[in-house]
Structure formats: C-alpha cells, structure tokens
Amino acid sequence: MKIGLHLADLTYPSGPAGLADDLTRIAAAAEDAGFARISVMDHVWQIANHGPPEHDMLEAYTTLGFLAARTSRVDLVAWVTATTYRVPGLLAKLVSTLDVLSGGRAWLGIGAGWNAEESAGLGLPFPPLAERFERLEETLQICRLMWSGSEEPYRGTHYSLERTLNAPQPLRRPPILIGGGGEQKTLRLVARYADACNVFARDDVARKLDVLRAHCETEGRDYDEIEKTAQMVLDVGEKGEKVDEFLAELRRLAGLGIQAVQGKVPDVWDPARIAVFAREVIPAAAEL
C-alpha cells in the first residue's frame, strides 16, 4: 500500500511569509519518510471542508514546480485539476514542463471540476456539468495526443488545435489519474483513458470498483492495469496514538483492492506528525 501526502490546508502558524520554508521542510520530510506522492489542490480559494475561502491557497502548478525543485524522488500531482480552468493544450504543456524539470515525476490528476463559487468569484469558466464532462474527455484526448509525439491537428466539439507540437516531450508519459467516483461518467472515463482512479474511502469502495471493472469489460481494458487509489484523512494522532486504528483501515481498503491512499495529515507543519509515518506507518503499509 502506497501512501501519499495531500497538502490541502496551507494556513500554517508561520503565515504566508513562512510558507515557502514550511513547504520546503514538509516536502523534504515527507520524501525522506517514504511518502510515494505529494499532491496539492487545484483551487484558488480554500474549500469548506478545510476552512473558509479566505484561508491561504496557492495556485497548483506554480506550487508543484516549487516542490519539484525541493524534492528528488516523490511523484507530484494536482489532486485534481479542474478541466475548465486551463485550456487543454496549455495544461498538457504545464504537466510536460513539470515532468521534465522534476526528472520524470509528474502526474496528471484531473476531474470535471465542481466549485461554482470560486469560478464565479474569479471569472473562471464553469459551464454546465454535462459540458464539463465533454470538455474533460476532450482534454484527456488532447493530452494523450500531445504526449505521443504527434503533431497532428485535433478537432473536437469544444477545442480545436491546429498543430499539437509539444517540445520537449515529457521524460515519461505522465500517468493520468481521474478523480471522482461517478458511476456513469467518471469511472467510464477511467476505464477508457486513465492509469489510476480515485474514490473516497468513506464511499462504498467495493461497489465503485465493481462498477469500474464493468466499464473496463465494456471498453476492452485490463482492470488490473489501473491503480486503485482512495482519498482519506491521514490521522494517526499527535503522537501516534491512532496508528493501530489507521493501519486497520488500510488493511480493510487493501482487502477491497485499494493500492494507494492520498490524504491530508492534520497539523502537518508539526515535524512529529511526519515522523510517526516514517517510523510506524509507511513501513507497515508497505507490507499490505
């Protein structure tokens, strides 16, 4: 079982003036502890389950570039990119750039997007849901095309690209993770395009994976090729008092077929929090 660190709450005690130093220290500690990935949210305002919108939030790909320069092994991903916030050609270029400059550690995490409030607030595109899913599928097609070395044109319903030149190419084709557990559209797109899915650990995980398996059969895709991930809070307590409970939940998820979890560590700025994962959690999770 892989464990990834999700940097969802960026309102730290040292404030914005200390944020660069805090992120550097946290990312280095997470990498040394054995976390497989570091992710950031693709939001421009804080979201409700982490704090009020006025709390600190950094732009995702700028932050990932910063983290790339301060790490050397962990994979880097926006969990997950809102497909309408950037046109697909630019998004493919952003992820390609991150991959080249990180030495081949970039992922594309992507979804249809959901935050109407922040979109309206900053004037970001936010079409109706059905159109967002159409744009998501076209974005996936364009990214795959641009990472194939082809320069052929792309003609879609929403996007038209005259020449899909992308130089330099990524050092590896960035793995694609599609976030969300929607059974009719999202998991179908996972089966068709993605290297990894993401569901919430609190959801009916077994049912979601059964639905994904069915979509794979329809699409002619090998279900075992897709990495199954779940998002959850990585709470082992201030001094590790919840480690046993946390590992029991990992065992439950592993038994359902989940191969990786990604989540927020409460009070992640406290070095003791990451130290517990390095000492007690990540070595045990590797055996699951």
C-alpha positions as CSV (number, residue, x, y, z in Angstrom):
1,M,0.0,0.0,0.0
2,K,1.4,3.4,-1.1
3,I,0.8,6.5,1.0
4,G,0.7,10.0,-0.5
5,L,0.7,13.3,1.2
6,H,-2.0,15.8,0.2
7,L,-1.3,19.5,1.0
8,A,-4.8,20.7,1.3
9,D,-4.5,23.2,4.1
10,L,-1.9,25.9,3.6
11,T,-2.8,28.1,6.5
12,Y,0.2,27.5,8.8
13,P,1.1,29.1,12.1
14,S,4.1,31.0,10.4
15,G,1.7,32.6,7.9
16,P,2.4,33.5,4.2
17,A,5.9,34.8,5.0
18,G,6.9,31.4,6.2
19,L,5.0,29.3,3.7
20,A,7.9,28.7,1.3
21,D,10.2,27.5,4.2
22,D,7.3,25.4,5.7
23,L,6.6,23.7,2.3
24,T,10.3,23.0,1.7
25,R,10.6,21.4,5.2
26,I,7.4,19.4,4.9
27,A,8.1,18.1,1.4
28,A,11.7,17.1,2.3
29,A,10.4,15.3,5.4
30,A,7.7,13.5,3.5
31,E,10.1,12.3,0.9
32,D,12.6,11.1,3.5
33,A,9.7,9.3,5.3
34,G,8.8,7.3,2.2
35,F,5.6,9.0,1.0
36,A,5.1,8.0,-2.6
37,R,3.5,11.2,-3.8
38,I,2.9,14.8,-2.8
39,S,-0.3,16.5,-4.1
40,V,-1.9,19.9,-4.0
41,M,-5.4,21.0,-4.7
42,D,-6.3,22.8,-7.9
43,H,-8.4,25.5,-6.2
44,V,-7.9,29.3,-6.0
45,W,-9.9,29.6,-2.8
46,Q,-9.9,27.3,0.2
47,I,-12.7,24.7,0.2
48,A,-15.2,24.3,3.0
49,N,-14.1,21.0,4.5
50,H,-10.6,22.5,5.2
51,G,-11.5,26.1,6.1
52,P,-13.2,29.3,5.0
53,P,-12.5,30.6,1.5
54,E,-10.3,33.4,2.9
55,H,-7.7,30.9,4.1
56,D,-4.4,30.7,2.2
57,M,-4.5,28.8,-1.1
58,L,-1.7,28.7,-3.7
59,E,-2.0,28.1,-7.5
60,A,-1.5,24.4,-8.1
61,Y,1.1,24.2,-10.9
62,T,3.3,27.0,-9.6
63,T,3.4,25.2,-6.2
64,L,4.2,21.8,-7.9
65,G,7.1,23.5,-9.7
66,F,8.4,24.9,-6.4
67,L,8.1,21.4,-4.8
68,A,9.9,19.8,-7.8
69,A,12.9,21.9,-7.1
70,R,13.0,20.8,-3.4
71,T,12.5,17.1,-3.8
72,S,14.1,14.4,-6.0
73,R,12.0,11.2,-5.6
74,V,8.3,11.8,-4.8
75,D,5.8,12.0,-7.6
76,L,4.0,15.3,-8.0
77,V,0.3,15.8,-8.9
78,A,-2.6,18.2,-8.7
79,W,-5.4,16.3,-6.9
80,V,-7.2,17.1,-9.1
81,T,-7.0,19.7,-11.9
82,A,-10.4,21.3,-12.8
83,T,-10.6,20.7,-16.5
84,T,-12.1,24.0,-17.4
85,Y,-9.5,26.2,-15.5
86,R,-6.9,25.8,-18.3
87,V,-7.2,25.1,-22.0
88,P,-6.0,21.6,-22.8
89,G,-3.0,22.5,-24.9
90,L,-1.6,24.7,-22.1
91,L,-2.4,22.0,-19.5
92,A,-0.5,19.4,-21.4
93,K,2.4,21.8,-21.7
94,L,2.3,22.5,-17.9
95,V,2.4,18.9,-17.0
96,S,5.1,18.2,-19.6
97,T,7.2,21.1,-18.1
98,L,6.7,19.7,-14.6
99,D,7.8,16.3,-15.8
100,V,11.0,17.5,-17.5
101,L,12.1,19.7,-14.7
102,S,11.3,17.2,-12.0
103,G,13.2,14.4,-13.7
104,G,10.1,12.4,-14.7
105,R,7.9,12.7,-11.6
106,A,4.7,14.4,-12.9
107,W,1.2,13.0,-13.0
108,L,-1.9,14.5,-14.5
109,G,-4.7,14.4,-11.9
110,I,-7.9,15.7,-13.4
111,G,-11.6,15.9,-13.0
112,A,-14.7,17.7,-14.3
113,G,-14.4,20.4,-11.6
114,W,-17.2,21.4,-9.2
115,N,-16.5,24.7,-7.4
116,A,-19.0,27.2,-8.9
117,E,-18.4,29.8,-6.1
118,E,-14.7,30.3,-6.8
119,S,-15.2,30.1,-10.5
120,A,-17.7,32.9,-10.4
121,G,-15.6,34.9,-7.9
122,L,-12.5,35.0,-10.2
123,G,-14.3,34.8,-13.5
124,L,-13.1,31.2,-14.3
125,P,-15.1,29.2,-16.9
126,F,-17.7,26.9,-15.3
127,P,-20.1,25.5,-17.9
128,P,-22.9,23.1,-17.0
129,L,-22.0,19.7,-15.8
130,A,-22.7,17.8,-19.0
131,E,-20.4,20.2,-20.9
132,R,-17.7,19.9,-18.3
133,F,-17.6,16.2,-18.8
134,E,-17.4,16.7,-22.6
135,R,-14.5,19.0,-22.1
136,L,-12.9,16.6,-19.7
137,E,-12.9,13.8,-22.3
138,E,-11.6,16.1,-25.0
139,T,-8.8,17.3,-22.6
140,L,-7.8,13.7,-22.0
141,Q,-7.7,13.0,-25.7
142,I,-5.6,16.1,-26.3
143,C,-3.1,15.4,-23.5
144,R,-2.6,11.9,-24.7
145,L,-2.1,13.1,-28.3
146,M,0.4,15.8,-27.3
147,W,2.4,13.3,-25.2
148,S,2.5,10.8,-28.1
149,G,5.0,12.8,-30.2
150,S,2.3,13.5,-32.8
151,E,1.8,17.0,-34.2
152,E,-1.5,16.2,-36.0
153,P,-4.4,18.6,-35.6
154,Y,-7.2,17.9,-33.2
155,R,-10.9,18.7,-33.9
156,G,-13.4,18.3,-31.1
157,T,-16.7,19.8,-30.2
158,H,-15.2,22.3,-27.7
159,Y,-11.5,22.5,-28.7
160,S,-9.6,22.8,-32.0
161,L,-5.8,22.6,-32.2
162,E,-4.1,23.2,-35.5
163,R,-0.7,21.6,-34.5
164,T,-0.2,19.6,-31.4
165,L,3.5,20.2,-31.2
166,N,4.9,19.6,-27.7
167,A,8.7,20.0,-27.4
168,P,10.2,18.8,-25.2
169,Q,8.2,15.7,-24.7
170,P,7.8,14.5,-21.1
171,L,10.6,12.2,-19.9
172,R,7.9,9.6,-19.4
173,R,4.2,9.8,-20.5
174,P,2.7,11.3,-17.3
175,P,0.3,8.8,-15.6
176,I,-3.3,10.0,-15.7
177,L,-5.4,9.9,-12.6
178,I,-9.1,10.8,-12.9
179,G,-10.7,11.9,-9.6
180,G,-14.2,11.0,-8.5
181,G,-16.5,8.1,-8.1
182,G,-19.3,8.9,-10.5
183,E,-20.5,5.6,-11.8
184,Q,-21.9,6.6,-15.2
185,K,-19.4,9.1,-16.5
186,T,-16.3,9.4,-14.3
187,L,-15.5,5.7,-13.9
188,R,-16.2,5.1,-17.6
189,L,-13.6,7.7,-18.4
190,V,-11.2,6.0,-16.0
191,A,-11.6,2.7,-17.9
192,R,-11.1,4.5,-21.2
193,Y,-8.2,6.8,-20.5
194,A,-6.7,6.7,-17.0
195,D,-3.8,4.9,-15.3
196,A,-5.4,5.4,-11.9
197,C,-8.8,6.1,-10.3
198,N,-9.6,7.9,-7.1
199,V,-12.6,7.2,-4.8
200,F,-13.3,8.4,-1.3
201,A,-12.5,5.9,1.4
202,R,-15.8,6.7,3.0
203,D,-17.7,5.7,-0.1
204,D,-18.9,2.2,-1.0
205,V,-15.4,1.3,-2.3
206,A,-16.3,-2.3,-3.2
207,R,-19.3,-1.1,-5.3
208,K,-17.2,1.6,-7.0
209,L,-14.5,-0.9,-8.0
210,D,-17.2,-3.3,-9.3
211,V,-18.6,-0.6,-11.5
212,L,-15.1,0.2,-12.7
213,R,-14.5,-3.4,-13.5
214,A,-17.7,-3.5,-15.6
215,H,-16.7,-0.4,-17.5
216,C,-13.3,-2.0,-18.2
217,E,-15.0,-5.0,-19.7
218,T,-17.1,-2.8,-21.9
219,E,-14.1,-0.8,-23.0
220,G,-11.8,-3.8,-23.5
221,R,-9.5,-2.5,-20.8
222,D,-7.5,-4.7,-18.4
223,Y,-8.9,-3.8,-15.0
224,D,-5.6,-4.7,-13.3
225,E,-3.7,-2.1,-15.3
226,I,-5.5,0.7,-13.4
227,E,-4.1,1.7,-10.0
228,K,-6.9,2.0,-7.4
229,T,-6.5,4.9,-5.0
230,A,-8.6,6.3,-2.2
231,Q,-8.6,9.7,-0.5
232,M,-8.8,9.9,3.2
233,V,-7.5,11.9,6.2
234,L,-4.2,10.6,7.3
235,D,-4.8,11.0,11.0
236,V,-2.6,8.8,13.3
237,G,-2.9,11.2,16.3
238,E,-0.5,13.8,17.6
239,K,1.9,11.2,19.0
240,G,0.9,8.1,17.0
241,E,-1.9,7.1,19.4
242,K,-4.2,6.2,16.4
243,V,-1.7,4.2,14.4
244,D,-3.3,0.8,15.0
245,E,-6.7,2.2,14.0
246,F,-5.3,3.7,10.9
247,L,-3.5,0.6,9.9
248,A,-6.7,-1.4,10.4
249,E,-8.4,0.9,7.9
250,L,-5.6,0.5,5.4
251,R,-5.9,-3.3,5.7
252,R,-9.7,-3.0,5.1
253,L,-9.1,-0.9,2.0
254,A,-6.3,-3.2,0.7
255,G,-8.7,-6.1,1.1
256,L,-11.1,-4.3,-1.3
257,G,-8.4,-3.7,-3.9
258,I,-7.2,-0.3,-3.0
259,Q,-3.4,0.1,-3.7
260,A,-2.7,3.6,-2.5
261,V,-4.2,6.3,-0.3
262,Q,-3.7,10.0,-0.5
263,G,-4.7,12.5,2.2
264,K,-4.1,15.4,4.5
265,V,-2.1,15.0,7.6
266,P,-3.6,17.2,10.4
267,D,-1.1,19.8,11.6
268,V,1.4,18.7,9.0
269,W,3.7,21.6,9.9
270,D,4.5,19.8,13.2
271,P,7.6,17.6,12.4
272,A,6.3,14.9,14.8
273,R,3.4,14.2,12.6
274,I,5.5,13.1,9.6
275,A,8.0,11.3,12.0
276,V,5.2,8.9,13.0
277,F,4.6,8.0,9.4
278,A,8.3,7.4,8.8
279,R,8.7,5.3,12.0
280,E,5.4,3.3,12.3
281,V,3.0,3.7,9.3
282,I,4.8,3.7,6.0
283,P,6.9,0.6,6.7
284,A,3.9,-1.3,7.9
285,A,1.8,-0.1,5.0
286,A,4.4,-1.4,2.6
287,E,3.7,-4.9,3.8
288,L,-0.1,-4.8,3.0
